[in-house]
Amino acid sequence: MKRFYKNTYLVLGAVMVLLLVGLAGLVPALSPYGVEQMDMPNRFALPGPQHWLGTDNFGRDLLTRLASGAQISLFISFGTVLVSSVLGIGVGMLAGYFGGWLDAVLMRFADIFLAFPAFILALAIIAVLGPGPVNLIVALAAVSWTQYARVSRAMTMTERHKDYILAVRSIGVSPLKILLVHILPNISGPLVVLATFGMGTAIVAESGMSFLGLGVQPPTPTWGWSLAYGLKYLRAEPWMSTAAGLAITFAVLAFNLLGDGIRDHLDPGQVTRKASRKAIKNAFQSTPSSRQTS
């Protein structure tokens, strides 16, 4: 816990993520305005006590719609990371542990996905499947599982030659149990960091799809769609797009800071470097008499 509180990025990222989750969970439930509740006399209301972020061209409260969009973005990003990580880690661990022809087949299959630009491939999948939250998760997971496969494969290839793996293999433990019980916990640290960064990437990708009209369809107030819709009123009513843009920036920054903090927290070299710096500092702060004696 002391290391946690001393890790500025980890604490700041965790607080920002909690604020984001609180915005998504509490604001729609506590807001006196409905997501689609119109108030035509208060169209384009300026941000104020009644409407903290103002209203749009139909008089709908922008804060309530922004919080509802946070629910959609967090759901799609979490679903994307979950599907892509499970698929990628499974493929990578199988390829790294067994090697041979299975490794060659699985990695060439991953190379096929890597050969296409990720955003273009996601657009093509959405064009075939159609817009919608589930199809969007499938499309984004299809273009992001390869990075989990590459990382887990490389780390599994390193772990399988270590003594503890040779020991459990010698007593007849099944390959599935070795992968899930022995190897996976020892390679989970970098994969958790990769998944945390993947949350921010998925939010940007989902917003981009919705901005182009290929994500979750209106009237669901996603951040990307709100950003695109507010561009028509950007000069006269800039807060309509500004709120959605700042929300996307805040969310991506939160998960990136959290990922940086987790990476530093799980790095065993951090403790060694801090201990070395402390020893050097103590050596320079020793008394003159002790230095003369030494």
C-alpha positions in Angstrom: 0.0 0.0 0.0 2.9 2.4 0.7 4.2 1.8 -2.9 0.6 2.3 -4.2 0.3 5.7 -2.5 3.8 6.8 -3.6 3.0 6.0 -7.2 1.6 9.3 -8.5 0.4 7.9 -11.9 -1.3 5.0 -10.4 -3.2 7.0 -7.7 -4.2 9.8 -10.2 -5.3 7.3 -12.9 -7.3 5.3 -10.4 -9.0 8.4 -9.1 -9.8 9.6 -12.6 -11.2 6.2 -13.6 -13.4 6.2 -10.5 -14.7 9.6 -11.4 -15.5 8.4 -14.9 -17.3 5.3 -13.5 -19.2 7.6 -11.0 -20.2 9.9 -13.9 -21.6 7.0 -15.8 -23.3 5.3 -12.9 -24.6 8.1 -10.7 -25.5 11.1 -13.0 -28.2 9.3 -15.1 -29.8 7.9 -12.0 -29.7 11.2 -10.0 -30.4 13.6 -12.8 -33.8 15.2 -12.8 -33.8 15.2 -16.6 -34.3 12.2 -18.9 -31.8 11.3 -21.5 -34.3 12.0 -24.3 -36.4 14.6 -22.3 -36.9 17.6 -24.6 -37.5 21.2 -23.4 -37.9 23.4 -26.5 -38.2 26.7 -24.6 -34.7 26.1 -23.2 -33.0 25.2 -26.5 -29.3 26.1 -26.5 -29.3 27.1 -22.9 -25.9 28.2 -21.6 -24.1 26.2 -18.9 -25.5 27.2 -15.6 -27.0 26.0 -12.3 -30.0 24.2 -14.0 -28.0 22.7 -16.8 -24.3 22.4 -15.9 -23.2 21.8 -19.5 -26.1 23.5 -21.2 -28.7 22.0 -23.5 -28.7 21.0 -27.2 -31.0 22.1 -30.0 -33.9 20.1 -28.5 -33.4 21.4 -25.0 -32.0 18.1 -23.7 -29.6 18.2 -20.8 -26.0 17.7 -22.1 -24.6 16.4 -18.8 -27.2 13.7 -18.6 -26.5 12.7 -22.2 -22.8 12.8 -21.6 -23.1 10.5 -18.7 -25.3 8.1 -20.6 -22.7 8.1 -23.4 -20.0 7.2 -20.8 -22.0 4.0 -20.1 -21.9 3.0 -23.7 -18.2 3.8 -24.2 -17.2 2.0 -21.0 -19.3 -1.0 -21.9 -17.9 -1.3 -25.5 -14.3 -0.7 -24.4 -14.5 -3.2 -21.6 -16.2 -5.8 -23.9 -13.5 -5.2 -26.6 -10.7 -5.7 -24.1 -12.3 -8.8 -22.6 -12.9 -10.5 -25.9 -9.6 -9.5 -27.5 -7.5 -10.4 -24.4 -9.1 -13.8 -23.9 -8.8 -14.7 -27.6 -5.3 -13.2 -28.0 -3.8 -14.7 -24.8 -5.3 -18.1 -25.6 -3.8 -18.1 -29.1 -0.5 -16.7 -27.9 0.0 -19.2 -25.0 -0.8 -22.2 -27.2 1.6 -21.0 -29.9 4.3 -20.2 -27.4 4.0 -23.4 -25.4 3.7 -26.1 -28.1 5.6 -24.3 -30.9 6.2 -26.2 -34.1 3.5 -26.3 -36.8 0.8 -25.0 -34.3 2.9 -21.9 -33.7 3.5 -21.3 -37.4 -0.2 -21.7 -38.2 -1.5 -19.5 -35.4 1.1 -16.7 -36.0 0.5 -16.6 -39.7 -3.2 -16.3 -39.0 -2.3 -13.3 -36.7 -0.1 -11.9 -39.5 -3.1 -11.8 -41.8 -4.9 -9.4 -39.4 -1.8 -7.4 -38.9 -1.4 -6.9 -42.7 -4.5 -4.7 -42.8 -4.7 -1.2 -41.2 -6.7 -1.7 -38.0 -9.2 1.1 -38.5 -9.9 0.1 -42.1 -10.4 -3.5 -41.2 -12.8 -2.5 -38.4 -14.8 -0.4 -40.9 -15.0 -3.4 -43.2 -16.2 -5.7 -40.5 -18.9 -3.1 -39.4 -20.0 -2.7 -43.0 -20.6 -6.4 -43.2 -22.1 -7.0 -39.8 -24.0 -3.7 -39.5 -23.8 -1.1 -36.8 -24.6 -1.9 -33.2 -22.8 -2.3 -29.8 -22.2 -6.1 -30.1 -21.0 -5.9 -33.7 -18.8 -3.0 -32.7 -17.2 -5.1 -30.0 -16.6 -7.9 -32.5 -15.0 -5.5 -35.0 -12.7 -3.8 -32.5 -11.7 -7.1 -30.9 -10.9 -8.6 -34.3 -8.3 -5.9 -34.9 -6.8 -5.8 -31.4 -6.4 -9.4 -30.3 -3.1 -9.8 -32.2 -1.1 -7.6 -29.8 -2.2 -9.8 -26.8 -1.2 -12.9 -28.9 2.3 -11.6 -29.6 3.1 -10.6 -26.1 1.7 -13.7 -24.5 3.5 -15.9 -27.0 6.9 -14.3 -26.4 6.5 -14.6 -22.6 5.2 -18.2 -22.7 8.2 -19.2 -24.8 10.4 -17.8 -22.1 8.6 -19.4 -19.2 8.3 -22.9 -20.7 12.0 -23.5 -20.4 12.3 -22.5 -16.8 13.0 -25.0 -14.0 9.6 -24.9 -12.4 7.8 -25.7 -15.7 10.2 -28.6 -16.3 9.5 -29.8 -12.8 5.7 -29.9 -13.1 6.0 -31.5 -16.6 8.2 -34.2 -15.1 5.5 -35.3 -12.7 2.9 -35.5 -15.4 0.9 -32.3 -15.1 -1.4 -31.7 -18.1 -0.4 -28.9 -20.6 -3.8 -27.1 -19.9 -3.1 -27.0 -16.2 0.5 -25.8 -16.8 -0.8 -23.0 -19.0 -3.6 -21.8 -16.7 -2.2 -22.5 -13.2 1.6 -22.0 -13.6 2.4 -19.9 -16.7 -0.6 -17.5 -16.9 -0.1 -16.0 -13.4 3.5 -15.4 -14.1 2.9 -13.5 -17.3 -0.2 -11.7 -16.2 1.5 -8.4 -15.2 2.4 -7.1 -18.6 -0.9 -8.3 -20.0 -2.8 -6.3 -17.4 -0.9 -3.2 -18.4 -1.6 -3.9 -22.0 -5.3 -4.3 -21.3 -5.4 -1.1 -19.4 -3.9 0.8 -22.3 -6.4 -1.1 -24.5 -9.3 0.5 -22.7 -8.2 3.9 -23.8 -7.6 2.7 -27.4 -11.0 1.1 -27.5 -12.7 4.3 -26.4 -11.0 6.3 -29.2 -11.9 3.6 -31.7 -15.5 3.5 -30.6 -15.8 7.2 -30.7 -14.3 7.3 -34.2 -16.8 4.7 -35.4 -19.7 6.6 -33.9 -18.4 9.8 -35.3 -18.6 8.3 -38.8 -22.1 6.9 -38.1 -21.0 3.3 -38.0 -21.2 2.8 -34.2 -24.1 2.8 -31.9 -27.0 4.5 -33.7 -28.9 7.6 -32.7 -30.8 8.5 -30.6 -28.4 6.8 -28.2 -26.0 9.6 -27.1 -22.6 8.1 -27.6 -19.6 10.5 -27.3 -18.6 10.1 -31.0 -22.0 10.8 -32.3 -22.5 13.8 -29.9 -19.2 15.2 -31.1 -20.2 14.8 -34.8 -23.7 16.2 -34.2 -22.4 19.3 -32.3 -20.1 20.3 -35.2 -23.1 21.8 -37.0 -23.5 24.3 -34.1 -19.8 24.6 -33.3 -19.5 28.4 -33.8 -22.8 29.4 -32.2 -23.0 26.7 -29.5 -19.4 25.3 -29.0 -20.2 23.5 -25.7 -22.2 20.8 -27.5 -19.0 19.3 -29.1 -16.6 20.5 -26.5 -18.2 18.5 -23.7 -18.0 15.2 -25.7 -14.4 16.0 -26.8 -13.2 16.7 -23.3 -14.9 13.5 -22.0 -13.0 11.4 -24.6 -9.8 13.1 -23.7 -10.4 12.6 -19.9 -11.2 8.9 -20.3 -8.2 8.1 -22.5 -5.9 10.1 -20.2 -7.3 8.3 -17.1 -6.6 4.8 -18.5 -3.2 5.7 -19.9 -2.2 7.1 -16.5 -3.6 4.0 -14.8 -1.6 1.8 -17.2 1.6 3.7 -16.6 1.1 3.4 -12.8 0.3 -0.3 -13.0 3.4 -0.9 -15.1 5.6 0.9 -12.6 4.0 -0.8 -9.7 4.5 -4.3 -11.1 8.1 -3.6 -12.2 10.4 -5.4 -9.7 13.2 -3.2 -10.9 11.5 -0.2 -9.3 12.1 -1.5 -5.8 15.7 -2.3 -6.6 16.4 1.1 -8.1 14.7 2.9 -5.1 16.8 0.8 -2.7 20.0 1.7 -4.6 19.2 5.4 -4.6 18.4 5.2 -0.8 21.7 3.4 -0.1 23.6 6.0 -2.1 21.8 8.9 -0.3 22.6 7.3 3.1 26.2 6.9 2.1 26.6 10.6 1.3 24.7 11.6 4.4 27.0 9.7 6.7 29.0 11.6 9.4 32.5 13.0 8.6 34.0 10.9 11.4 32.5 7.7 10.0 33.9 8.5 6.5 37.4 9.2 8.0 37.3 5.9 9.9 36.3 4.0 6.8 
